[in-house]
Amino acid sequence: MIETLLVYTFLLESELASRSEYEEHLNALFEESPSHDLLLSLQWLSFDAKEIKKMIDDYFKKYEIDHRIFGSFLMKKLRAIYRQNNIELQTFNSKVVSIWGKLPENLMQTEPFWTMSYAGEPLLWGDIKQTQELYERMLTYYKC
């Protein structure tokens, strides 16, 4: 559950999510688990993206990230952005590479995250189709 908030910190840092999206998600999680210490703290915290990220990072220093929950939710959010917001492929790629560079090291070289690091390379020689195919495979990784 907290993994989804970690996803939002990456999306916020990359300007792929808004403050209101994050707050709506946090509120929904808090309604499900109002006694969860971290959720309660985040509810009381005025919106400060750096402090939010720090609190969530500190949480995951104590507790292990469920990679499947994290990855599935990240790909779901990126898939929606990729398909619905008509984002330019170069811009999307730049933001995805930025997110990949901030991932915990133990995730960076595992799929589908590793694809985030190189999916845009074919754009350098004008191969849009190959980049789209790589992103489609990455974004649907957890649907298999």
N, C-alpha and C positions, 0 to 999 in steps of 0.2 A: 504494500500500500504506500509506504513512504517512498518507494522507488519511483512512483509516479510524480511525486513532488520533485525528486531529483531530476527527472526528465524536464519538468517545467523550468528548473533553474538553468538548464542548458538552452532551452528554447528562448527564455527571457534574455539571456546573455547574447544570443545570436539574433535577437529581434525577430524571432519567428512565432512568438506568443506575446500576448498583451498582459498587462497587469491584471485586468479584469478577468481574463481566462484563468490565470493562476489563482486569483482570489475565489472565483467560483468553484474551482476544483478543490481548493483547500477547505472551503465551507462544506462541500459535499462530504469530504473525508471526515471532517470534524463532526458532522451530524451523525455519521456512522459510528464514530469512536470518540465521544466527547471527553473521555477520561485519559486519552492518550497524551502523555506529557509534552511531546514535541508538537503535536497538533495544537494543543492549548497554548503553548508558547508562541507558536507562529500566528495564532489568531490574535494574540495581544500585541504582537510586534507590529509597529507601523511599517508600511511597505518600504523596505530598504533591501534591494536585491542582493547586495553584498552580504548583509547580515543574514538574510534568509539562506543564501548559499552556504555560508559558514556554519550555520546551525545544522543544516542537513548534512553537510560534509562531516561535521563532528559526530552526528548520529551514526553515520556509516563507518566511523572509526571504531565504534563499539559493536555494531551489528553488521552482519554480512549482507551485501546487496544480493537480492534474488535476481540473477542475471536474466532469467526468463521473463519475469514481470517487467523489469526495467527495459529490456530489449523489445519486448512485444509492445509496450506502451510507447516507447520512442518511435518505433517503426510505424505504429498506427498514427501518431501525430504527424510525423514527417510525410507519410503517405497522403494524409488529408491535405497538407500544405502543398505537396507536389501536384496533386490531381485537381484540387478545387480552387486554389488561389491564383491560378495563371501566373505563377512566379516564373521569371526568366530562368532558364536552365543554368546559365553562368552564375546567377545570383544564388540560386538554390545550392549549387555545388560549392560555392564559396562558404556558405553558412554551414553546410554539412561537414566540410573539411574542418571548419573552426570548432564545431561540436566534437568531432573525432579527436582533435588535438587536446581536448579537455577531459576526455574519458579516463576513468581509472585504468592504469597500465594493464591490469589483468584482463581487460575487455578489448583493448585496442587491436590486438592481433587475432581476435576470434571473429568468426562470422556471426552476424551480418555486419559487424562494426568495421572489420578490416576493409570491406568494400567502400566504406565512407571515405577512405584515404585515397583511393585511386579511381573511383567511378568517373570522375570528370576529366581524366587524362585524355581520352579520345577527343575531347573538345578542342584540344590543342592542334589537331590536324583536321578539324572540321567534321569529325564522325559523331554527329548528334545521335544517330540511331544506336550506336554501341553504348554510349553513355545512358541513353534511355533504357536499354535492355539491362544494363548493370543495376540501375536504380530500381527498375521493376522487380528484378530478382531480390535485391536487398530489402525493399519495402514489403515484399510478400514472404519473406523468410519464415516468419512464424505462422503463416497460414498453411504451410505444407503439412 
